[in-house]
Amino acid sequence: MITIENWGLISYSEAWERQTALFDELIDAKLNGKPYTNRIIFCQHPHVYTLGKHGKAANMLLNPTQLQTIHAELFQVDRGGDITYHGPGQWVCYPILNLEDFHLGLKEYLHLLEEAVIRVCRTYGIEVDRVHGATGVWLATGTPEERKICAMGVRSSHFVTMHGLALNVNTDLRYFSYIHPCGFIDKGVTSLQAELRQEVPMDEVRDRLEQLILELLKEEGVSKCIPSFFL
């Protein structure tokens, strides 16, 4: 069983607190043989930067005063990966799943998330791919114009996951200029809007991403989905 939740526009701190509580709850239930629910959460955040547990602080190019000027926050978080940006016009997806229900290891799970985003992009006629050694989804791979459209970073314990992916839809890409995205200094960032040169309906993208994640998980063993939207 998977519950789909839409938290709407929510502060990063509140979303982090809520997903951590659900993550801990699922682990406790799993270890103690209690009923639990797998969840896929969609939301958007006000302007915020998150730095992974092994990320380098130097990849944030602004000081605290400058962050206030652009109305953004910075959090050091408990996921993999380096620094990234979240903001309006970007879908953030936080699956809180027991991977063993889907016969997935962590690498296979990340591959599944990448595959879902790849298929979403291709429904818009955008050709994307993976880059070896760089988790996420990219355009123009292997060229000087290589650029990322979706960042990923997860935390896993007892094969239970939290955090997830961030897909740039109508994102203000200027905010990426204040960091070295994901720790890279030689790679660009893009969005569906930038590639298509027009705004893309946010709900449409979310629906496609949700459907594709569920389809891919179903192939790995899920049998039932109950939508439960919280706006």
Number of C-alpha atoms within 10 A of each C-alpha: 13 21 17 20 20 17 15 15 17 14 16 22 12 11 19 17 11 11 19 17 11 19 24 16 14 24 20 15 13 16 9 9 9 11 9 17 15 21 25 21 25 23 22 22 22 17 19 21 24 22 24 21 15 14 20 15 14 11 19 23 12 14 8 10 9 12 18 12 9 13 11 17 18 18 13 15 19 19 21 18 23 24 30 25 26 26 24 18 22 24 27 24 24 23 26 27 23 24 20 14 15 17 14 17 12 16 9 12 18 19 14 18 22 23 19 22 26 23 19 22 22 11 12 13 11 15 14 20 19 17 16 9 6 14 19 26 24 25 22 14 17 11 9 10 13 16 20 27 23 24 25 24 22 20 20 18 11 13 16 21 26 26 25 21 21 25 27 26 24 21 22 18 16 8 18 19 13 17 20 20 23 25 19 13 10 11 16 19 20 22 24 21 17 18 15 12 9 10 15 17 12 13 10 10 20 21 11 17 23 19 14 20 20 20 13 17 22 14 11 16 13 16 12 10 14 11 12 13 13 11 10
